[in-house]
Amino acid sequence: MPEEVAQAAILLRRDLLQLDILAVDAIPSAPPEGAKGVDVGAIGVMLVSLIEPAGVTAVIELIRGWTSRGQGRSVKVQLGKDVLEVTGISREDQRRLIDHWIERHAKP
């Protein structure tokens, strides 16, 4: 399972790098001392640096498509203190939630 998550994160990063952005950096998450397992949720943590605020929409649209291509994929996007987490909801609810979040951040 961790290998599958890591591979999915690599593919998502590759796709993100095709957008007009500055960088996509993996944020390493070291396991706590004495831990015997891997935090699968921390494998794909990335920091996306945008050229301009309008790039948020392109990133979210790419992530929306990425989540729909694989069963059980979830995404957490944070912009400042505003967090968008999409997991385990219908496509219709996902679209509404993402559209509302984009509207809040797409305005200059």
Contact map, one row per residue, 1 for C-alpha under 8 A:
111110000000000000000000000000000000000100000000000000000000000000000000000000000000000000000000000000000000
111111000000000000000000000000000000010100100000000000000000000000000000000000000000000000000000000000000000
111111100000000000000000000000000000000000000000000000000000000000000000000000000000000000000000000000000000
111111110000000000000000000000000000000000000000000000000000000000000000000000000000000000000000000000000000
111111111000000000000000000000000000000100110000000000000000000000000000000000000000000000000000000000000000
011111111100000000000000000000000000000000110000000000000000000000000000000000000000000000000000000000000000
001111111110000000000000000000000000000000000000000000000000000000000000000000000000000000000000000000000000
000111111111000000000000000000000000000000010000000000000000000000000000000000000000000000000000000000000000
000011111111100000000000000000000000000000110000000000000000000000000000000000000000000000000000000000000000
000001111111110000000000000000000000000000010000000000000000000000000000000000000000000000000000000000000000
000000111111111000000000000000000000000000000000000000000000000000000000000000000000000000000000000000000000
000000011111111100000000000000000000000000000000000000000000001001000000000000000000000000000000000000000000
000000001111111110000001000000000000000000000000000000000000000000000000000000000000000000000000000000000000
000000000111111111000000000000000000000000000000000000000000000000000000000000000000000000000000000000000000
000000000011111111100000000000000000000000000000000000000000010000000000000000000000000000000000000000000000
000000000001111111101001000000000000000000000000000000000010010000000000000000000000000000000000000000000000
000000000000111111111011000000000000000000000000000000000000000000000000000000000000000000000000000000000000
000000000000011111110000000000000000000000000000000000000000000000000000000000000000000000000000000000000000
000000000000001111111000000000000000000000000000000000000110000000000000000000000000000000000000000000000000
000000000000000011111100000000000000000000000000011000100000000000000000000000000000000000000000000000000000
000000000000000110111111000000000000000000000001111000100000000000000000000000000000000000000000000000000000
000000000000000000011111000000000000000000000001111000000000000000000000000000000000000000000000000000000000
000000000000000010001111100000000000000000000011110000000000000000000000000000000000000000000000000000000000
000000000000100110001111110000000000000000000111100000000000000000000000000000000000000000000000000000000000
000000000000000000000011111000000000000000000111000000000000000000000000000000000000000000000000000000000000
000000000000000000000001111100000000000000011110000000000000000000000000000000000000000000000000000000000000
000000000000000000000000111110000000000000001110000000000000000000000000000000000000000000000000000000000000
000000000000000000000000011111000000000001101000000000000000000000000000000000000000000000000000000000000000
000000000000000000000000001111100000000001100000000000000000000000000000000000000000000000000000000000000000
000000000000000000000000000111110000000000000000000000000000000000000000000000000000000000000000000000000000
000000000000000000000000000011111010111000000000000000000000000000000000000000000000000000000000000000000000
000000000000000000000000000001111110000000000000000000000000000000000000000000000000000000000000000000000000
000000000000000000000000000000111110000000000000000000000000000000000000000000000000000000000000000000000000
000000000000000000000000000000011111000000000000000000000000000000000000000000000000000000000000000000000000
000000000000000000000000000000111111110000000000000000000000000000000000000000000000000000000000000000000000
000000000000000000000000000000000111110000000000000000000000000000000000000000000000000000000000000000000000
000000000000000000000000000000100011111000000000000000000000000000000000000000000000000000000000000000000000
010000000000000000000000000000100011111100000000000000000000000000000000000000000000000000000000000000000000
000000000000000000000000000000100000111111100000000000000000000000000000000000000000000000000000000000000000
110010000000000000000000000000000000011111100000000000000000000000000000000000000000000000000000000000000000
000000000000000000000000000000000000001111111000000000000000000000000000000000000000000000000000000000000000
000000000000000000000000000110000000001111111000000000000000000000000000000000000000000000000000000000000000
010011001000000000000000000110000000001111111000000000000000000000000000000000000000000000000000000000000000
000011011100000000000000010000000000000011111100000000000000000000000000000000000000000000000000000000000000
000000000000000000000000011100000000000011111110000000000000000000000000000000000000000000000000000000000000
000000000000000000000001111000000000000000011111000000000000000000000000000000000000000000000000000000000000
000000000000000000000011111000000000000000001111100000000000000000000000000000000000000000000000000000000000
000000000000000000001111100000000000000000000111110000000000000000000000000000000000000000000000000000000000
000000000000000000001111000000000000000000000011111000000000000000000000000000000000000000000000000000000000
000000000000000000011110000000000000000000000001111110110000000000000000000000000000000000000000000000000000
000000000000000000011100000000000000000000000000111110100000000000000000000000000000000000000000000000000000
000000000000000000000000000000000000000000000000011111100000000000000000000000000000000000000000000000000000
000000000000000000000000000000000000000000000000011111110000000000000000000000000000000000000000000000001101
000000000000000000000000000000000000000000000000000111111100000000000000000000000000000000000000000000000100
000000000000000000011000000000000000000000000000011111111110000000000000000000000000000000000000000000000000
000000000000000000000000000000000000000000000000010011111111000000000000000000000000000000000000000001001100
000000000000000000000000000000000000000000000000000001111111100000000000000000000000000000000000000001000100
000000000000000000100000000000000000000000000000000001111111110000000000000000000000000000000000000000000000
000000000000000100100000000000000000000000000000000000111111111000000000000000000000000000000000000000000000
000000000000000000000000000000000000000000000000000000011111111100000000000000000000000000000000010001000000
000000000000000000000000000000000000000000000000000000001111111110000000000000000000000000000000000000000000
000000000000001100000000000000000000000000000000000000000111111111000000000000000000000000000000000000000000
000000000001000000000000000000000000000000000000000000000011111111100000001000000000000000000000000000000000
000000000000000000000000000000000000000000000000000000000001111111110000000000000000000000000000000000000000
000000000000000000000000000000000000000000000000000000000000111111111000000000000000000000000000000000000000
000000000001000000000000000000000000000000000000000000000000011111111100000000000000000000000000000000000000
000000000000000000000000000000000000000000000000000000000000001111111110111000000000000000000000000000000000
000000000000000000000000000000000000000000000000000000000000000111111110100000000000000000000000000000000000
000000000000000000000000000000000000000000000000000000000000000011111110000000000000000000000000000000000000
000000000000000000000000000000000000000000000000000000000000000001111111100000000000000000000000000000000000
000000000000000000000000000000000000000000000000000000000000000000111111100000000000000000000000000000000000
000000000000000000000000000000000000000000000000000000000000000000000111110000000000001100000000000000000000
000000000000000000000000000000000000000000000000000000000000000000110111111000000000001000000000000000000000
000000000000000000000000000000000000000000000000000000000000000000100001111100000000111100000000000000000000
000000000000000000000000000000000000000000000000000000000000001000100000111110000001111000000000000000000000
000000000000000000000000000000000000000000000000000000000000000000000000011111000011110000000000000000000000
000000000000000000000000000000000000000000000000000000000000000000000000001111100011100000000000000000000000
000000000000000000000000000000000000000000000000000000000000000000000000000111111111000000000000000000000000
000000000000000000000000000000000000000000000000000000000000000000000000000011111110000000000000000000000000
000000000000000000000000000000000000000000000000000000000000000000000000000001111110000000000000000000000000
000000000000000000000000000000000000000000000000000000000000000000000000000001111110000000000000000000000000
000000000000000000000000000000000000000000000000000000000000000000000000000001111111000000000000000000000000
000000000000000000000000000000000000000000000000000000000000000000000000000111111111100000000000000000000000
000000000000000000000000000000000000000000000000000000000000000000000000001111000111110000000000010010000000
000000000000000000000000000000000000000000000000000000000000000000000000011110000011111000000000000000000000
000000000000000000000000000000000000000000000000000000000000000000000000011100000001111110000100000000000000
000000000000000000000000000000000000000000000000000000000000000000000001111000000000111110000000000000000000
000000000000000000000000000000000000000000000000000000000000000000000001010000000000011111000000000000000000
000000000000000000000000000000000000000000000000000000000000000000000000000000000000011111101100000000000000
000000000000000000000000000000000000000000000000000000000000000000000000000000000000000111111100000000000000
000000000000000000000000000000000000000000000000000000000000000000000000000000000000000011111110000000000000
000000000000000000000000000000000000000000000000000000000000000000000000000000000000000001111111000000000000
000000000000000000000000000000000000000000000000000000000000000000000000000000000000000011111111100000000000
000000000000000000000000000000000000000000000000000000000000000000000000000000000000010011111111110000000000
000000000000000000000000000000000000000000000000000000000000000000000000000000000000000000111111111000000000
000000000000000000000000000000000000000000000000000000000000000000000000000000000000000000011111111100000000
000000000000000000000000000000000000000000000000000000000000000000000000000000000000000000001111111110000000
000000000000000000000000000000000000000000000000000000000001000000000000000000000001000000000111111111000000
000000000000000000000000000000000000000000000000000000000000000000000000000000000000000000000011111111100000
000000000000000000000000000000000000000000000000000000000000000000000000000000000000000000000001111111110000
000000000000000000000000000000000000000000000000000000000000000000000000000000000001000000000000111111111000
000000000000000000000000000000000000000000000000000000011001000000000000000000000000000000000000011111111100
000000000000000000000000000000000000000000000000000000000000000000000000000000000000000000000000001111111110
000000000000000000000000000000000000000000000000000000000000000000000000000000000000000000000000000111111110
000000000000000000000000000000000000000000000000000010010000000000000000000000000000000000000000000011111111
000000000000000000000000000000000000000000000000000011011000000000000000000000000000000000000000000001111111
000000000000000000000000000000000000000000000000000000000000000000000000000000000000000000000000000000111111
000000000000000000000000000000000000000000000000000010000000000000000000000000000000000000000000000000001111
